[in-house]
Amino acid sequence: GFGEEIAARIAGELFTSLDAPVGRVAALDTWVGYHPNLEAEILPQVDTIATEMDRILAF
């Protein structure tokens, strides 16, 4: 998607200027059901995003 392209360009063109690696959080590579429980399992949740942010900030 759009965000992935931006992350790839930043990592590719500005790699030596970065203080930490580029991180991404995305939905699982599968279809998304309409039931709230299915959506919660497949789509990124607050905990997933916070974990990735902590990983990058700890770099």
PQR file with spaces between the fields and no chain letter, atoms N, CA, C, O and H, PARSE charges and radii, in Angstrom:
ATOM       1  N    GLY     1       0.804   -1.174    0.000 -0.4000 1.5000
ATOM       2  CA   GLY     1       0.000    0.000    0.000 -0.0000 2.0000
ATOM       3  C    GLY     1       0.864    1.262    0.000  0.5500 1.7000
ATOM       4  O    GLY     1       2.084    1.211   -0.158 -0.5500 1.4000
ATOM       5  N    PHE     2       0.208    2.355    0.177 -0.4000 1.5000
ATOM       6  CA   PHE     2       0.850    3.665    0.137 -0.0000 2.0000
ATOM       7  C    PHE     2       1.900    3.817    1.234  0.5500 1.7000
ATOM       8  O    PHE     2       3.020    4.252    0.966 -0.5500 1.4000
ATOM       9  H    PHE     2      -0.782    2.397    0.306  0.4000 1.0000
ATOM      10  N    GLY     3       1.544    3.462    2.462 -0.4000 1.5000
ATOM      11  CA   GLY     3       2.488    3.579    3.577 -0.0000 2.0000
ATOM      12  C    GLY     3       3.703    2.701    3.409  0.5500 1.7000
ATOM      13  O    GLY     3       4.815    3.090    3.765 -0.5500 1.4000
ATOM      14  H    GLY     3       0.634    3.109    2.679  0.4000 1.0000
ATOM      15  N    GLU     4       3.494    1.511    2.865 -0.4000 1.5000
ATOM      16  CA   GLU     4       4.611    0.595    2.621 -0.0000 2.0000
ATOM      17  C    GLU     4       5.593    1.189    1.614  0.5500 1.7000
ATOM      18  O    GLU     4       6.807    1.049    1.763 -0.5500 1.4000
ATOM      19  H    GLU     4       2.590    1.195    2.575  0.4000 1.0000
ATOM      20  N    GLU     5       5.066    1.843    0.601 -0.4000 1.5000
ATOM      21  CA   GLU     5       5.925    2.476   -0.403 -0.0000 2.0000
ATOM      22  C    GLU     5       6.742    3.608    0.220  0.5500 1.7000
ATOM      23  O    GLU     5       7.929    3.748   -0.074 -0.5500 1.4000
ATOM      24  H    GLU     5       4.080    1.957    0.480  0.4000 1.0000
ATOM      25  N    ILE     6       6.124    4.405    1.066 -0.4000 1.5000
ATOM      26  CA   ILE     6       6.850    5.484    1.745 -0.0000 2.0000
ATOM      27  C    ILE     6       7.954    4.906    2.627  0.5500 1.7000
ATOM      28  O    ILE     6       9.085    5.392    2.607 -0.5500 1.4000
ATOM      29  H    ILE     6       5.160    4.291    1.305  0.4000 1.0000
ATOM      30  N    ALA     7       7.626    3.867    3.406 -0.4000 1.5000
ATOM      31  CA   ALA     7       8.621    3.236    4.279 -0.0000 2.0000
ATOM      32  C    ALA     7       9.784    2.672    3.472  0.5500 1.7000
ATOM      33  O    ALA     7      10.940    2.807    3.874 -0.5500 1.4000
ATOM      34  H    ALA     7       6.707    3.472    3.422  0.4000 1.0000
ATOM      35  N    ALA     8       9.492    2.046    2.343 -0.4000 1.5000
ATOM      36  CA   ALA     8      10.542    1.475    1.504 -0.0000 2.0000
ATOM      37  C    ALA     8      11.446    2.566    0.937  0.5500 1.7000
ATOM      38  O    ALA     8      12.665    2.400    0.887 -0.5500 1.4000
ATOM      39  H    ALA     8       8.554    1.936    2.016  0.4000 1.0000
ATOM      40  N    ARG     9      10.866    3.660    0.517 -0.4000 1.5000
ATOM      41  CA   ARG     9      11.685    4.752   -0.032 -0.0000 2.0000
ATOM      42  C    ARG     9      12.554    5.403    1.043  0.5500 1.7000
ATOM      43  O    ARG     9      13.720    5.711    0.800 -0.5500 1.4000
ATOM      44  H    ARG     9       9.876    3.795    0.557  0.4000 1.0000
ATOM      45  N    ILE    10      11.990    5.610    2.218 -0.4000 1.5000
ATOM      46  CA   ILE    10      12.780    6.178    3.312 -0.0000 2.0000
ATOM      47  C    ILE    10      13.940    5.260    3.648  0.5500 1.7000
ATOM      48  O    ILE    10      15.077    5.712    3.777 -0.5500 1.4000
ATOM      49  H    ILE    10      11.042    5.359    2.415  0.4000 1.0000
ATOM      50  N    ALA    11      13.656    3.970    3.790 -0.4000 1.5000
ATOM      51  CA   ALA    11      14.708    3.004    4.124 -0.0000 2.0000
ATOM      52  C    ALA    11      15.751    2.922    3.020  0.5500 1.7000
ATOM      53  O    ALA    11      16.941    2.784    3.303 -0.5500 1.4000
ATOM      54  H    ALA    11      12.732    3.603    3.685  0.4000 1.0000
ATOM      55  N    GLY    12      15.323    3.003    1.778 -0.4000 1.5000
ATOM      56  CA   GLY    12      16.252    2.882    0.659 -0.0000 2.0000
ATOM      57  C    GLY    12      17.099    4.113    0.417  0.5500 1.7000
ATOM      58  O    GLY    12      18.289    4.000    0.121 -0.5500 1.4000
ATOM      59  H    GLY    12      14.356    3.115    1.548  0.4000 1.0000
ATOM      60  N    GLU    13      16.504    5.281    0.540 -0.4000 1.5000
ATOM      61  CA   GLU    13      17.210    6.511    0.187 -0.0000 2.0000
ATOM      62  C    GLU    13      17.868    7.205    1.378  0.5500 1.7000
ATOM      63  O    GLU    13      18.830    7.951    1.195 -0.5500 1.4000
ATOM      64  H    GLU    13      15.538    5.373    0.780  0.4000 1.0000
ATOM      65  N    LEU    14      17.379    6.979    2.570 -0.4000 1.5000
ATOM      66  CA   LEU    14      17.897    7.685    3.744 -0.0000 2.0000
ATOM      67  C    LEU    14      18.456    6.734    4.796  0.5500 1.7000
ATOM      68  O    LEU    14      18.574    7.107    5.963 -0.5500 1.4000
ATOM      69  H    LEU    14      16.597    6.373    2.718  0.4000 1.0000
ATOM      70  N    PHE    15      18.799    5.516    4.401 -0.4000 1.5000
ATOM      71  CA   PHE    15      19.221    4.490    5.350 -0.0000 2.0000
ATOM      72  C    PHE    15      20.334    4.964    6.271  0.5500 1.7000
ATOM      73  O    PHE    15      20.266    4.742    7.479 -0.5500 1.4000
ATOM      74  H    PHE    15      18.703    5.213    3.452  0.4000 1.0000
ATOM      75  N    THR    16      21.350    5.609    5.728 -0.4000 1.5000
ATOM      76  CA   THR    16      22.495    6.026    6.544 -0.0000 2.0000
ATOM      77  C    THR    16      22.159    7.185    7.484  0.5500 1.7000
ATOM      78  O    THR    16      22.906    7.450    8.426 -0.5500 1.4000
ATOM      79  H    THR    16      21.404    5.789    4.746  0.4000 1.0000
ATOM      80  N    SER    17      21.054    7.870    7.241 -0.4000 1.5000
ATOM      81  CA   SER    17      20.654    8.989    8.099 -0.0000 2.0000
ATOM      82  C    SER    17      19.686    8.578    9.206  0.5500 1.7000
ATOM      83  O    SER    17      19.399    9.374   10.100 -0.5500 1.4000
ATOM      84  H    SER    17      20.448    7.655    6.476  0.4000 1.0000
ATOM      85  N    LEU    18      19.185    7.357    9.157 -0.4000 1.5000
ATOM      86  CA   LEU    18      18.195    6.909   10.133 -0.0000 2.0000
ATOM      87  C    LEU    18      18.849    6.565   11.465  0.5500 1.7000
ATOM      88  O    LEU    18      19.951    6.018   11.500 -0.5500 1.4000
ATOM      89  H    LEU    18      19.418    6.711    8.430  0.4000 1.0000
ATOM      90  N    ASP    19      18.170    6.884   12.550 -0.4000 1.5000
ATOM      91  CA   ASP    19      18.633    6.516   13.889 -0.0000 2.0000
ATOM      92  C    ASP    19      18.149    5.125   14.287  0.5500 1.7000
ATOM      93  O    ASP    19      18.706    4.511   15.197 -0.5500 1.4000
ATOM      94  H    ASP    19      17.275    7.328   12.521  0.4000 1.0000
ATOM      95  N    ALA    20      17.124    4.630   13.614 -0.4000 1.5000
ATOM      96  CA   ALA    20      16.554    3.316   13.907 -0.0000 2.0000
ATOM      97  C    ALA    20      15.968    2.749   12.616  0.5500 1.7000
ATOM      98  O    ALA    20      15.721    3.493   11.666 -0.5500 1.4000
ATOM      99  H    ALA    20      16.672    5.129   12.875  0.4000 1.0000
ATOM     100  N    PRO    21      15.747    1.451   12.578 -0.5600 1.5000
ATOM     101  CA   PRO    21      15.166    0.863   11.370  0.2800 2.0000
ATOM     102  C    PRO    21      13.717    1.302   11.177  0.5500 1.7000
ATOM     103  O    PRO    21      13.044    1.693   12.130 -0.5500 1.4000
ATOM     104  N    VAL    22      13.255    1.234    9.956 -0.4000 1.5000
ATOM     105  CA   VAL    22      11.863    1.536    9.647 -0.0000 2.0000
ATOM     106  C    VAL    22      11.026    0.343   10.085  0.5500 1.7000
ATOM     107  O    VAL    22      11.362   -0.799    9.771 -0.5500 1.4000
ATOM     108  H    VAL    22      13.802    0.916    9.181  0.4000 1.0000
ATOM     109  N    GLY    23       9.955    0.593   10.795 -0.4000 1.5000
ATOM     110  CA   GLY    23       9.060   -0.480   11.226 -0.0000 2.0000
ATOM     111  C    GLY    23       7.702   -0.326   10.568  0.5500 1.7000
ATOM     112  O    GLY    23       7.276    0.778   10.230 -0.5500 1.4000
ATOM     113  H    GLY    23       9.682    1.521   11.050  0.4000 1.0000
ATOM     114  N    ARG    24       7.031   -1.456   10.393 -0.4000 1.5000
ATOM     115  CA   ARG    24       5.697   -1.428    9.800 -0.0000 2.0000
ATOM     116  C    ARG    24       4.765   -2.308   10.614  0.5500 1.7000
ATOM     117  O    ARG    24       5.163   -3.350   11.134 -0.5500 1.4000
ATOM     118  H    ARG    24       7.377   -2.354   10.668  0.4000 1.0000
ATOM     119  N    VAL    25       3.530   -1.872   10.714 -0.4000 1.5000
ATOM     120  CA   VAL    25       2.473   -2.664   11.322 -0.0000 2.0000
ATOM     121  C    VAL    25       1.348   -2.718   10.304  0.5500 1.7000
ATOM     122  O    VAL    25       0.881   -1.682    9.831 -0.5500 1.4000
ATOM     123  H    VAL    25       3.207   -1.025   10.292  0.4000 1.0000
ATOM     124  N    ALA    26       0.915   -3.921    9.968 -0.4000 1.5000
ATOM     125  CA   ALA    26      -0.114   -4.067    8.944 -0.0000 2.0000
ATOM     126  C    ALA    26      -1.061   -5.200    9.310  0.5500 1.7000
ATOM     127  O    ALA    26      -0.795   -5.990   10.217 -0.5500 1.4000
ATOM     128  H    ALA    26       1.295   -4.762   10.352  0.4000 1.0000
ATOM     129  N    ALA    27      -2.156   -5.261    8.595 -0.4000 1.5000
ATOM     130  CA   ALA    27      -3.098   -6.362    8.776 -0.0000 2.0000
ATOM     131  C    ALA    27      -2.458   -7.656    8.292  0.5500 1.7000
ATOM     132  O    ALA    27      -1.534   -7.637    7.478 -0.5500 1.4000
ATOM     133  H    ALA    27      -2.373   -4.619    7.859  0.4000 1.0000
ATOM     134  N    LEU    28      -2.956   -8.774    8.799 -0.4000 1.5000
ATOM     135  CA   LEU    28      -2.487  -10.067    8.320 -0.0000 2.0000
ATOM     136  C    LEU    28      -2.826  -10.212    6.845  0.5500 1.7000
ATOM     137  O    LEU    28      -3.760   -9.576    6.356 -0.5500 1.4000
ATOM     138  H    LEU    28      -3.706   -8.789    9.460  0.4000 1.0000
ATOM     139  N    ASP    29      -2.087  -11.031    6.145 -0.4000 1.5000
ATOM     140  CA   ASP    29      -2.287  -11.223    4.709 -0.0000 2.0000
ATOM     141  C    ASP    29      -3.403  -12.237    4.473  0.5500 1.7000
ATOM     142  O    ASP    29      -3.157  -13.374    4.069 -0.5500 1.4000
ATOM     143  H    ASP    29      -1.328  -11.548    6.542  0.4000 1.0000
ATOM     144  N    THR    30      -4.615  -11.808    4.729 -0.4000 1.5000
ATOM     145  CA   THR    30      -5.783  -12.664    4.551 -0.0000 2.0000
ATOM     146  C    THR    30      -7.014  -11.785    4.392  0.5500 1.7000
ATOM     147  O    THR    30      -6.939  -10.567    4.558 -0.5500 1.4000
ATOM     148  H    THR    30      -4.816  -10.885    5.057  0.4000 1.0000
ATOM     149  N    TRP    31      -8.134  -12.393    4.074 -0.4000 1.5000
ATOM     150  CA   TRP    31      -9.375  -11.631    3.954 -0.0000 2.0000
ATOM     151  C    TRP    31      -9.829  -11.195    5.342  0.5500 1.7000
ATOM     152  O    TRP    31      -9.478  -11.819    6.343 -0.5500 1.4000
ATOM     153  H    TRP    31      -8.196  -13.382    3.940  0.4000 1.0000
ATOM     154  N    VAL    32     -10.601  -10.131    5.394 -0.4000 1.5000
ATOM     155  CA   VAL    32     -11.102   -9.617    6.665 -0.0000 2.0000
ATOM     156  C    VAL    32     -12.596   -9.908    6.737  0.5500 1.7000
ATOM     157  O    VAL    32     -13.370   -9.430    5.907 -0.5500 1.4000
ATOM     158  H    VAL    32     -10.886   -9.624    4.580  0.4000 1.0000
ATOM     159  N    GLY    33     -12.994  -10.689    7.728 -0.4000 1.5000
ATOM     160  CA   GLY    33     -14.406  -10.991    7.911 -0.0000 2.0000
ATOM     161  C    GLY    33     -15.154   -9.793    8.474  0.5500 1.7000
ATOM     162  O    GLY    33     -14.548   -8.837    8.958 -0.5500 1.4000
ATOM     163  H    GLY    33     -12.365  -11.077    8.402  0.4000 1.0000
ATOM     164  N    TYR    34     -16.453   -9.858    8.407 -0.4000 1.5000
ATOM     165  CA   TYR    34     -17.271   -8.738    8.876 -0.0000 2.0000
ATOM     166  C    TYR    34     -17.586   -8.812   10.360  0.5500 1.7000
ATOM     167  O    TYR    34     -18.107   -7.852   10.928 -0.5500 1.4000
ATOM     168  H    TYR    34     -16.945  -10.635    8.014  0.4000 1.0000
ATOM     169  N    HIS    35     -17.285   -9.918   10.986 -0.4000 1.5000
ATOM     170  CA   HIS    35     -17.569  -10.064   12.415 -0.0000 2.0000
ATOM     171  C    HIS    35     -16.507   -9.316   13.221  0.5500 1.7000
ATOM     172  O    HIS    35     -15.321   -9.418   12.908 -0.5500 1.4000
ATOM     173  H    HIS    35     -16.862  -10.698   10.525  0.4000 1.0000
ATOM     174  N    PRO    36     -16.903   -8.570   14.248 -0.5600 1.5000
ATOM     175  CA   PRO    36     -15.930   -7.800   15.042  0.2800 2.0000
ATOM     176  C    PRO    36     -14.790   -8.639   15.607  0.5500 1.7000
ATOM     177  O    PRO    36     -13.655   -8.166   15.671 -0.5500 1.4000
ATOM     178  N    ASN    37     -15.067   -9.875   16.018 -0.4000 1.5000
ATOM     179  CA   ASN    37     -13.996  -10.730   16.543 -0.0000 2.0000
ATOM     180  C    ASN    37     -12.970  -11.066   15.470  0.5500 1.7000
ATOM     181  O    ASN    37     -11.772  -11.118   15.750 -0.5500 1.4000
ATOM     182  H    ASN    37     -15.989  -10.260   15.966  0.4000 1.0000
ATOM     183  N    LEU    38     -13.433  -11.295   14.242 -0.4000 1.5000
ATOM     184  CA   LEU    38     -12.509  -11.576   13.141 -0.0000 2.0000
ATOM     185  C    LEU    38     -11.679  -10.344   12.812  0.5500 1.7000
ATOM     186  O    LEU    38     -10.471  -10.446   12.598 -0.5500 1.4000
ATOM     187  H    LEU    38     -14.406  -11.252   14.015  0.4000 1.0000
ATOM     188  N    GLU    39     -12.313   -9.195   12.771 -0.4000 1.5000
ATOM     189  CA   GLU    39     -11.585   -7.960   12.497 -0.0000 2.0000
ATOM     190  C    GLU    39     -10.522   -7.707   13.555  0.5500 1.7000
ATOM     191  O    GLU    39      -9.403   -7.310   13.229 -0.5500 1.4000
ATOM     192  H    GLU    39     -13.294   -9.112   12.945  0.4000 1.0000
ATOM     193  N    ALA    40     -10.859   -7.932   14.808 -0.4000 1.5000
ATOM     194  CA   ALA    40      -9.911   -7.696   15.899 -0.0000 2.0000
ATOM     195  C    ALA    40      -8.708   -8.625   15.805  0.5500 1.7000
ATOM     196  O    ALA    40      -7.608   -8.256   16.218 -0.5500 1.4000
ATOM     197  H    ALA    40     -11.768   -8.255   15.073  0.4000 1.0000
ATOM     198  N    GLU    41      -8.902   -9.816   15.270 -0.4000 1.5000
ATOM     199  CA   GLU    41      -7.808  -10.779   15.149 -0.0000 2.0000
ATOM     200  C    GLU    41      -6.890  -10.450   13.974  0.5500 1.7000
ATOM     201  O    GLU    41      -5.690  -10.721   14.037 -0.5500 1.4000
ATOM     202  H    GLU    41      -9.795  -10.115   14.934  0.4000 1.0000
ATOM     203  N    ILE    42      -7.427   -9.878   12.918 -0.4000 1.5000
ATOM     204  CA   ILE    42      -6.677   -9.665   11.679 -0.0000 2.0000
ATOM     205  C    ILE    42      -6.068   -8.270   11.591  0.5500 1.7000
ATOM     206  O    ILE    42      -4.931   -8.120   11.144 -0.5500 1.4000
ATOM     207  H    ILE    42      -8.401   -9.658   12.866  0.4000 1.0000
ATOM     208  N    LEU    43      -6.807   -7.255   12.010 -0.4000 1.5000
ATOM     209  CA   LEU    43      -6.329   -5.878   11.885 -0.0000 2.0000
ATOM     210  C    LEU    43      -5.392   -5.520   13.037  0.5500 1.7000
ATOM     211  O    LEU    43      -5.524   -6.069   14.131 -0.5500 1.4000
ATOM     212  H    LEU    43      -7.731   -7.377   12.374  0.4000 1.0000
ATOM     213  N    PRO    44      -4.445   -4.605   12.804 -0.5600 1.5000
ATOM     214  CA   PRO    44      -3.532   -4.194   13.876  0.2800 2.0000
ATOM     215  C    PRO    44      -4.306   -3.603   15.055  0.5500 1.7000
ATOM     216  O    PRO    44      -5.246   -2.827   14.877 -0.5500 1.4000
ATOM     217  N    GLN    45      -3.896   -3.981   16.243 -0.4000 1.5000
ATOM     218  CA   GLN    45      -4.529   -3.490   17.462 -0.0000 2.0000
ATOM     219  C    GLN    45      -3.563   -2.556   18.187  0.5500 1.7000
ATOM     220  O    GLN    45      -2.384   -2.481   17.839 -0.5500 1.4000
ATOM     221  H    GLN    45      -3.132   -4.611   16.388  0.4000 1.0000
ATOM     222  N    VAL    46      -4.057   -1.859   19.176 -0.4000 1.5000
ATOM     223  CA   VAL    46      -3.242   -0.904   19.932 -0.0000 2.0000
ATOM     224  C    VAL    46      -1.997   -1.587   20.495  0.5500 1.7000
ATOM     225  O    VAL    46      -0.904   -1.024   20.433 -0.5500 1.4000
ATOM     226  H    VAL    46      -5.015   -1.919   19.459  0.4000 1.0000
ATOM     227  N    ASP    47      -2.150   -2.785   21.039 -0.4000 1.5000
ATOM     228  CA   ASP    47      -1.003   -3.503   21.615 -0.0000 2.0000
ATOM     229  C    ASP    47       0.059   -3.803   20.566  0.5500 1.7000
ATOM     230  O    ASP    47       1.254   -3.680   20.837 -0.5500 1.4000
ATOM     231  H    ASP    47      -3.038   -3.243   21.089  0.4000 1.0000
ATOM     232  N    THR    48      -0.369   -4.196   19.368 -0.4000 1.5000
ATOM     233  CA   THR    48       0.573   -4.499   18.289 -0.0000 2.0000
ATOM     234  C    THR    48       1.353   -3.253   17.891  0.5500 1.7000
ATOM     235  O    THR    48       2.569   -3.302   17.709 -0.5500 1.4000
ATOM     236  H    THR    48      -1.339   -4.296   19.148  0.4000 1.0000
ATOM     237  N    ILE    49       0.651   -2.153   17.758 -0.4000 1.5000
ATOM     238  CA   ILE    49       1.290   -0.892   17.380 -0.0000 2.0000
ATOM     239  C    ILE    49       2.242   -0.429   18.481  0.5500 1.7000
ATOM     240  O    ILE    49       3.361   -0.002   18.195 -0.5500 1.4000
ATOM     241  H    ILE    49      -0.337   -2.114   17.905  0.4000 1.0000
ATOM     242  N    ALA    50       1.802   -0.513   19.735 -0.4000 1.5000
ATOM     243  CA   ALA    50       2.646   -0.088   20.854 -0.0000 2.0000
ATOM     244  C    ALA    50       3.905   -0.939   20.959  0.5500 1.7000
ATOM     245  O    ALA    50       4.979   -0.414   21.251 -0.5500 1.4000
ATOM     246  H    ALA    50       0.893   -0.860   19.967  0.4000 1.0000
ATOM     247  N    THR    51       3.792   -2.238   20.727 -0.4000 1.5000
ATOM     248  CA   THR    51       4.956   -3.125   20.771 -0.0000 2.0000
ATOM     249  C    THR    51       5.971   -2.747   19.707  0.5500 1.7000
ATOM     250  O    THR    51       7.170   -2.717   19.982 -0.5500 1.4000
ATOM     251  H    THR    51       2.919   -2.664   20.489  0.4000 1.0000
ATOM     252  N    GLU    52       5.510   -2.460   18.498 -0.4000 1.5000
ATOM     253  CA   GLU    52       6.422   -2.065   17.417 -0.0000 2.0000
ATOM     254  C    GLU    52       7.062   -0.714   17.723  0.5500 1.7000
ATOM     255  O    GLU    52       8.248   -0.518   17.454 -0.5500 1.4000
ATOM     256  H    GLU    52       4.536   -2.484   18.274  0.4000 1.0000
ATOM     257  N    MET    53       6.300    0.210   18.277 -0.4000 1.5000
ATOM     258  CA   MET    53       6.863    1.510   18.643 -0.0000 2.0000
ATOM     259  C    MET    53       7.934    1.355   19.718  0.5500 1.7000
ATOM     260  O    MET    53       8.989    1.983   19.637 -0.5500 1.4000
ATOM     261  H    MET    53       5.337    0.051   18.495  0.4000 1.0000
ATOM     262  N    ASP    54       7.671    0.524   20.721 -0.4000 1.5000
ATOM     263  CA   ASP    54       8.666    0.278   21.773 -0.0000 2.0000
ATOM     264  C    ASP    54       9.934   -0.337   21.203  0.5500 1.7000
ATOM     265  O    ASP    54      11.037    0.017   21.619 -0.5500 1.4000
ATOM     266  H    ASP    54       6.814    0.013   20.787  0.4000 1.0000
ATOM     267  N    ARG    55       9.787   -1.262   20.246 -0.4000 1.5000
ATOM     268  CA   ARG    55      10.949   -1.914   19.628 -0.0000 2.0000
ATOM     269  C    ARG    55      11.816   -0.890   18.904  0.5500 1.7000
ATOM     270  O    ARG    55      13.041   -0.914   19.018 -0.5500 1.4000
ATOM     271  H    ARG    55       8.891   -1.550   19.907  0.4000 1.0000
ATOM     272  N    ILE    56      11.180    0.001   18.167 -0.4000 1.5000
ATOM     273  CA   ILE    56      11.931    1.010   17.415 -0.0000 2.0000
ATOM     274  C    ILE    56      12.572    2.022   18.363  0.5500 1.7000
ATOM     275  O    ILE    56      13.729    2.398   18.177 -0.5500 1.4000
ATOM     276  H    ILE    56      10.185    0.021   18.075  0.4000 1.0000
ATOM     277  N    LEU    57      11.831    2.463   19.372 -0.4000 1.5000
ATOM     278  CA   LEU    57      12.370    3.451   20.305 -0.0000 2.0000
ATOM     279  C    LEU    57      13.509    2.895   21.149  0.5500 1.7000
ATOM     280  O    LEU    57      14.358    3.654   21.617 -0.5500 1.4000
ATOM     281  H    LEU    57      10.891    2.157   19.523  0.4000 1.0000
ATOM     282  N    ALA    58      13.540    1.590   21.349 -0.4000 1.5000
ATOM     283  CA   ALA    58      14.611    0.968   22.132 -0.0000 2.0000
ATOM     284  C    ALA    58      15.872    0.735   21.311  0.5500 1.7000
ATOM     285  O    ALA    58      16.892    0.321   21.861 -0.5500 1.4000
ATOM     286  H    ALA    58      12.851    0.972   20.969  0.4000 1.0000
ATOM     287  N    PHE    59      15.825    0.991   20.022 -0.4000 1.5000
ATOM     288  CA   PHE    59      16.957    0.743   19.138 -0.0000 2.0000
ATOM     289  C    PHE    59      18.151    1.581   19.529  0.5500 1.7000
ATOM     290  O    PHE    59      19.199    1.499   18.889 -0.5500 1.4000
ATOM     291  H    PHE    59      14.996    1.328   19.575  0.4000 1.0000
